[in-house]
Amino acid sequence: MPFYTRGDARIYYEEAGSGFPLFIIYGGGLNSRVSYANGPFDAVAEFKSEYRCITMDLRNANGGQSTGPLDFENPWDAHTLDQLGVLDQLGVDKFFVMGFCIGNPLIWNLIKHVRGRIVAAVPCQPSGVDPNLPNFFIRNNLKIWAPGLLKERPDITQEMIDRYLAKMYGGVDFVLTATRDFVRDCHTPLLVLPDNTDAHPYATAMEMVHTAPNSQVSLFPWKDSKENIQLAVRHVRTFLRAHRPVE
Protein backbone atom coordinates (compact mmCIF):
# COMPACT_ATOMS: atom_id res chain seq x y z
CA MET A 1 0.00 0.00 0.00
CA PRO A 2 1.32 3.50 -0.80
CA PHE A 3 2.71 5.37 2.19
CA TYR A 4 5.05 8.30 2.65
CA THR A 5 7.07 8.48 5.85
CA ARG A 6 8.40 11.69 7.38
CA GLY A 7 9.83 11.43 10.86
CA ASP A 8 7.15 9.85 13.04
CA ALA A 9 4.41 10.57 10.48
CA ARG A 10 3.19 7.88 8.09
CA ILE A 11 0.94 9.23 5.35
CA TYR A 12 -1.38 7.13 3.18
CA TYR A 13 -2.14 8.31 -0.35
CA GLU A 14 -3.80 7.10 -3.54
CA GLU A 15 -3.44 7.83 -7.26
CA ALA A 16 -5.81 7.45 -10.20
CA GLY A 17 -5.57 8.40 -13.85
CA SER A 18 -2.69 9.91 -15.77
CA GLY A 19 -1.61 13.22 -17.21
CA PHE A 20 -0.77 16.53 -15.57
CA PRO A 21 -0.92 16.15 -11.74
CA LEU A 22 -4.08 17.25 -9.93
CA PHE A 23 -3.69 17.15 -6.15
CA ILE A 24 -7.12 16.84 -4.52
CA ILE A 25 -7.70 17.72 -0.87
CA TYR A 26 -11.09 16.36 0.14
CA GLY A 27 -13.28 17.92 2.82
CA GLY A 28 -14.25 16.85 6.27
CA GLY A 29 -12.04 19.17 8.29
CA LEU A 30 -9.32 17.31 10.15
CA ASN A 31 -11.02 14.10 9.02
CA SER A 32 -10.05 14.78 5.39
CA ARG A 33 -9.29 11.48 3.66
CA VAL A 34 -8.55 9.97 0.24
CA SER A 35 -12.28 10.01 -0.57
CA TYR A 36 -15.20 12.27 0.39
CA ALA A 37 -18.55 10.48 0.53
CA ASN A 38 -20.35 13.64 1.66
CA GLY A 39 -18.89 15.84 -1.05
CA PRO A 40 -20.98 17.46 -3.78
CA PHE A 41 -19.09 15.52 -6.45
CA ASP A 42 -16.36 12.90 -6.69
CA ALA A 43 -13.39 14.87 -7.98
CA VAL A 44 -11.25 11.82 -8.73
CA ALA A 45 -14.04 10.17 -10.71
CA GLU A 46 -14.66 13.40 -12.63
CA PHE A 47 -11.05 14.19 -13.52
CA LYS A 48 -9.02 10.98 -13.61
CA SER A 49 -9.66 10.63 -17.34
CA GLU A 50 -7.60 13.79 -17.95
CA TYR A 51 -5.29 14.15 -14.97
CA ARG A 52 -3.09 12.22 -12.59
CA CYS A 53 -5.26 12.58 -9.49
CA ILE A 54 -3.54 12.31 -6.12
CA THR A 55 -5.33 12.22 -2.76
CA MET A 56 -4.24 11.45 0.79
CA ASP A 57 -5.48 11.01 4.33
CA LEU A 58 -4.53 13.86 6.63
CA ARG A 59 -2.49 12.61 9.54
CA ASN A 60 -4.79 11.45 12.35
CA ALA A 61 -8.03 11.69 10.35
CA ASN A 62 -10.73 9.46 11.84
CA GLY A 63 -11.06 6.32 9.73
CA GLY A 64 -7.92 7.14 7.78
CA GLN A 65 -4.59 5.37 7.57
CA SER A 66 -2.28 8.35 8.11
CA THR A 67 -0.79 8.76 11.57
CA GLY A 68 1.61 11.12 13.22
CA PRO A 69 2.23 13.29 16.25
CA LEU A 70 0.27 16.45 16.93
CA ASP A 71 2.48 19.38 15.95
CA PHE A 72 1.88 22.00 18.64
CA GLU A 73 4.16 24.61 17.09
CA ASN A 74 3.17 24.65 13.40
CA PRO A 75 0.13 22.42 12.84
CA TRP A 76 -0.78 23.80 9.40
CA ASP A 77 2.81 23.49 8.24
CA ALA A 78 2.95 19.88 9.43
CA HIS A 79 0.04 18.99 7.14
CA THR A 80 1.54 20.98 4.28
CA LEU A 81 4.91 19.29 4.61
CA ASP A 82 3.16 15.91 4.64
CA GLN A 83 1.44 16.86 1.39
CA LEU A 84 4.60 18.13 -0.25
CA GLY A 85 6.43 15.00 0.86
CA VAL A 86 3.86 12.81 -0.88
CA LEU A 87 4.11 14.89 -4.06
CA ASP A 88 7.91 14.84 -3.96
CA GLN A 89 7.95 11.07 -3.43
CA LEU A 90 5.78 10.75 -6.53
CA GLY A 91 8.13 12.92 -8.54
CA VAL A 92 5.59 15.73 -8.93
CA ASP A 93 6.97 19.21 -9.59
CA LYS A 94 4.27 21.55 -10.90
CA PHE A 95 0.64 20.66 -10.21
CA PHE A 96 -2.97 21.79 -9.98
CA VAL A 97 -4.64 21.69 -6.58
CA MET A 98 -8.35 21.37 -5.83
CA GLY A 99 -9.50 21.58 -2.24
CA PHE A 100 -12.86 21.15 -0.53
CA CYS A 101 -13.59 22.69 2.87
CA ILE A 102 -10.27 22.52 4.81
CA GLY A 103 -8.65 22.32 1.41
CA ASN A 104 -8.92 26.11 1.18
CA PRO A 105 -6.57 26.97 4.08
CA LEU A 106 -4.33 24.08 3.02
CA ILE A 107 -4.20 25.49 -0.52
CA TRP A 108 -3.14 28.87 0.83
CA ASN A 109 -0.49 27.25 2.99
CA LEU A 110 0.82 25.31 -0.02
CA ILE A 111 1.01 28.57 -1.96
CA LYS A 112 2.99 30.12 0.90
CA HIS A 113 5.49 27.25 0.72
CA VAL A 114 5.76 26.50 -3.01
CA ARG A 115 3.92 29.18 -4.94
CA GLY A 116 5.88 28.55 -8.13
CA ARG A 117 4.88 24.89 -8.30
CA ILE A 118 1.12 25.50 -8.18
CA VAL A 119 -0.14 26.22 -11.68
CA ALA A 120 -3.75 26.93 -10.62
CA ALA A 121 -6.04 26.22 -7.68
CA VAL A 122 -9.73 25.43 -7.23
CA PRO A 123 -11.13 26.06 -3.72
CA CYS A 124 -14.55 24.36 -3.45
CA GLN A 125 -16.78 25.04 -0.44
CA PRO A 126 -13.86 27.02 0.99
CA SER A 127 -13.47 27.11 4.74
CA GLY A 128 -13.12 30.59 6.15
CA VAL A 129 -13.80 32.59 9.26
CA ASP A 130 -17.22 34.03 10.05
CA PRO A 131 -16.52 36.79 12.59
CA ASN A 132 -19.95 36.15 14.09
CA LEU A 133 -18.89 32.62 15.06
CA PRO A 134 -15.74 32.90 17.17
CA ASN A 135 -13.97 29.62 17.92
CA PHE A 136 -16.30 27.74 15.57
CA PHE A 137 -13.54 25.47 14.25
CA ILE A 138 -12.31 24.59 17.73
CA ARG A 139 -15.82 23.63 18.87
CA ASN A 140 -16.54 21.74 15.66
CA ASN A 141 -13.35 19.67 15.82
CA LEU A 142 -13.89 18.91 19.50
CA LYS A 143 -17.21 17.42 18.41
CA ILE A 144 -16.41 15.59 15.15
CA TRP A 145 -12.67 14.85 15.25
CA ALA A 146 -11.34 14.68 18.80
CA PRO A 147 -13.50 11.83 20.21
CA GLY A 148 -12.46 9.39 17.48
CA LEU A 149 -8.80 10.25 17.83
CA LEU A 150 -8.87 9.88 21.60
CA LYS A 151 -10.50 6.46 21.21
CA GLU A 152 -7.86 5.22 18.76
CA ARG A 153 -4.76 6.86 20.23
CA PRO A 154 -4.13 6.22 23.93
CA ASP A 155 -0.94 8.28 23.64
CA ILE A 156 -3.03 11.43 23.01
CA THR A 157 -4.89 13.21 25.82
CA GLN A 158 -7.67 15.78 25.88
CA GLU A 159 -5.18 18.37 27.09
CA MET A 160 -3.06 17.71 24.02
CA ILE A 161 -6.13 18.03 21.77
CA ASP A 162 -7.06 21.35 23.37
CA ARG A 163 -3.53 22.68 22.97
CA TYR A 164 -3.35 21.56 19.34
CA LEU A 165 -6.68 23.05 18.30
CA ALA A 166 -5.93 26.30 20.10
CA LYS A 167 -2.70 26.64 18.13
CA MET A 168 -4.32 25.68 14.82
CA TYR A 169 -7.54 27.67 15.08
CA GLY A 170 -7.08 30.18 17.87
CA GLY A 171 -7.08 33.79 16.68
CA VAL A 172 -7.54 32.85 13.02
CA ASP A 173 -9.01 35.28 10.52
CA PHE A 174 -10.18 35.37 6.90
CA VAL A 175 -8.91 32.17 5.13
CA LEU A 176 -7.23 30.82 8.30
CA THR A 177 -3.67 30.45 6.96
CA ALA A 178 -2.99 33.64 4.98
CA THR A 179 -3.42 37.33 5.54
CA ARG A 180 -5.34 39.60 3.22
CA ASP A 181 -2.06 41.19 2.17
CA PHE A 182 -0.69 37.80 1.16
CA VAL A 183 -3.81 36.95 -0.83
CA ARG A 184 -3.72 40.39 -2.46
CA ASP A 185 -0.16 39.77 -3.64
CA CYS A 186 -0.81 36.24 -4.92
CA HIS A 187 -1.23 35.91 -8.68
CA THR A 188 -1.87 32.16 -8.75
CA PRO A 189 -5.01 31.59 -10.88
CA LEU A 190 -7.99 30.66 -8.68
CA LEU A 191 -11.46 29.37 -9.44
CA VAL A 192 -13.66 29.56 -6.33
CA LEU A 193 -16.85 27.53 -5.86
CA PRO A 194 -18.44 29.27 -2.87
CA ASP A 195 -20.70 27.74 -0.27
CA ASN A 196 -22.74 29.32 2.52
CA THR A 197 -22.48 27.39 5.78
CA ASP A 198 -20.95 28.09 9.18
CA ALA A 199 -17.72 26.38 8.12
CA HIS A 200 -17.79 27.77 4.56
CA PRO A 201 -19.12 31.33 4.80
CA TYR A 202 -20.12 32.90 1.49
CA ALA A 203 -18.95 36.36 2.57
CA THR A 204 -15.41 35.13 3.22
CA ALA A 205 -15.28 33.22 -0.06
CA MET A 206 -16.35 36.30 -1.99
CA GLU A 207 -13.89 38.52 -0.13
CA MET A 208 -11.20 36.06 -1.18
CA VAL A 209 -12.38 36.31 -4.80
CA HIS A 210 -12.29 40.11 -4.70
CA THR A 211 -8.91 40.21 -2.92
CA ALA A 212 -6.94 37.71 -5.01
CA PRO A 213 -5.94 39.49 -8.25
CA ASN A 214 -6.16 36.46 -10.57
CA SER A 215 -9.36 34.86 -9.32
CA GLN A 216 -12.76 34.05 -10.71
CA VAL A 217 -15.92 32.62 -9.19
CA SER A 218 -18.32 29.96 -10.40
CA LEU A 219 -22.11 30.07 -10.12
CA PHE A 220 -23.86 30.24 -6.76
CA PRO A 221 -25.74 28.35 -5.56
CA TRP A 222 -24.33 25.32 -7.35
CA LYS A 223 -24.99 22.42 -4.96
CA ASP A 224 -28.77 22.80 -5.08
CA SER A 225 -29.34 20.54 -8.09
CA LYS A 226 -27.57 17.90 -10.15
CA GLU A 227 -27.75 20.25 -13.13
CA ASN A 228 -25.94 23.04 -11.30
CA ILE A 229 -23.32 20.66 -9.93
CA GLN A 230 -22.67 19.55 -13.51
CA LEU A 231 -22.31 23.19 -14.57
CA ALA A 232 -19.83 23.83 -11.77
CA VAL A 233 -17.80 20.75 -12.70
CA ARG A 234 -17.83 21.89 -16.32
CA HIS A 235 -16.50 25.27 -15.21
CA VAL A 236 -13.70 23.57 -13.28
CA ARG A 237 -12.84 21.41 -16.28
CA THR A 238 -12.69 24.46 -18.59
CA PHE A 239 -10.58 26.39 -16.06
CA LEU A 240 -8.06 23.59 -15.65
CA ARG A 241 -7.78 23.02 -19.40
CA ALA A 242 -7.13 26.72 -19.92
CA HIS A 243 -4.20 26.63 -17.48
CA ARG A 244 -2.80 23.18 -18.23
CA PRO A 245 0.81 23.49 -19.38
CA VAL A 246 1.56 22.41 -22.92
CA GLU A 247 3.29 19.04 -22.80
C-alpha positions, -999 to 999 in steps of 0.1 A, spaced: 0 0 0 13 35 -8 27 54 22 50 83 27 71 85 59 84 117 74 98 114 109 72 98 130 44 106 105 32 79 81 9 92 53 -14 71 32 -21 83 -3 -38 71 -35 -34 78 -73 -58 74 -102 -56 84 -139 -27 99 -158 -16 132 -172 -8 165 -156 -9 162 -117 -41 173 -99 -37 172 -62 -71 168 -45 -77 177 -9 -111 164 1 -133 179 28 -142 169 63 -120 192 83 -93 173 102 -110 141 90 -100 148 54 -93 115 37 -86 100 2 -123 100 -6 -152 123 4 -185 105 5 -204 136 17 -189 158 -11 -210 175 -38 -191 155 -65 -164 129 -67 -134 149 -80 -113 118 -87 -140 102 -107 -147 134 -126 -111 142 -135 -90 110 -136 -97 106 -173 -76 138 -180 -53 142 -150 -31 122 -126 -53 126 -95 -35 123 -61 -53 122 -28 -42 114 8 -55 110 43 -45 139 66 -25 126 95 -48 114 123 -80 117 103 -107 95 118 -111 63 97 -79 71 78 -46 54 76 -23 83 81 -8 88 116 16 111 132 22 133 162 3 165 169 25 194 160 19 220 186 42 246 171 32 246 134 1 224 128 -8 238 94 28 235 82 30 199 94 0 190 71 15 210 43 49 193 46 32 159 46 14 169 14 46 181 -3 64 150 9 39 128 -9 41 149 -41 79 148 -40 80 111 -34 58 107 -65 81 129 -85 56 157 -89 70 192 -96 43 216 -109 6 207 -102 -30 218 -100 -46 217 -66 -84 214 -58 -95 216 -22 -129 211 -5 -136 227 29 -103 225 48 -86 223 14 -89 261 12 -66 270 41 -43 241 30 -42 255 -5 -31 289 8 -5 273 30 8 253 0 10 286 -20 30 301 9 55 272 7 58 265 -30 39 292 -49 59 286 -81 49 249 -83 11 255 -82 -1 262 -117 -37 269 -106 -60 262 -77 -97 254 -72 -111 261 -37 -145 244 -34 -168 250 -4 -139 270 10 -135 271 47 -131 306 61 -138 326 93 -172 340 100 -165 368 126 -200 362 141 -189 326 151 -157 329 172 -140 296 179 -163 277 156 -135 255 143 -123 246 177 -158 236 189 -165 217 157 -134 197 158 -139 189 195 -172 174 184 -164 156 151 -127 149 153 -113 147 188 -135 118 202 -125 94 175 -88 103 178 -89 99 216 -105 65 212 -79 52 188 -48 69 202 -41 62 239 -9 83 236 -30 114 230 -49 132 258 -77 158 259 -52 184 271 -31 177 240 -61 180 218 -71 214 234 -35 227 230 -34 216 193 -67 231 183 -59 263 201 -27 266 181 -43 257 148 -75 277 151 -71 302 179 -71 338 167 -75 329 130 -90 353 105 -102 354 69 -89 322 51 -72 308 83 -37 304 70 -30 336 50 -34 373 55 -53 396 32 -21 412 22 -7 378 12 -38 369 -8 -37 404 -25 -2 398 -36 -8 362 -49 -12 359 -87 -19 322 -87 -50 316 -109 -80 307 -87 -115 294 -94 -137 296 -63 -169 275 -59 -184 293 -29 -207 277 -3 -227 293 25 -225 274 58 -209 281 92 -177 264 81 -178 278 46 -191 313 48 -201 329 15 -189 364 26 -154 351 32 -153 332 -1 -164 363 -20 -139 385 -1 -112 361 -12 -124 363 -48 -123 401 -47 -89 402 -29 -69 377 -50 -59 395 -82 -62 365 -106 -94 349 -93 -128 340 -107 -159 326 -92 -183 300 -104 -221 301 -101 -239 302 -68 -257 284 -56 -243 253 -73 -250 224 -50 -288 228 -51 -293 205 -81 -276 179 -102 -277 203 -131 -259 230 -113 -233 207 -99 -227 195 -135 -223 232 -146 -198 238 -118 -178 207 -127 -178 219 -163 -165 253 -152 -137 236 -133 -128 214 -163 -127 245 -186 -106 264 -161 -81 236 -156 -78 230 -194 -71 267 -199 -42 266 -175 -28 232 -182 8 235 -194 16 224 -229 33 190 -228 
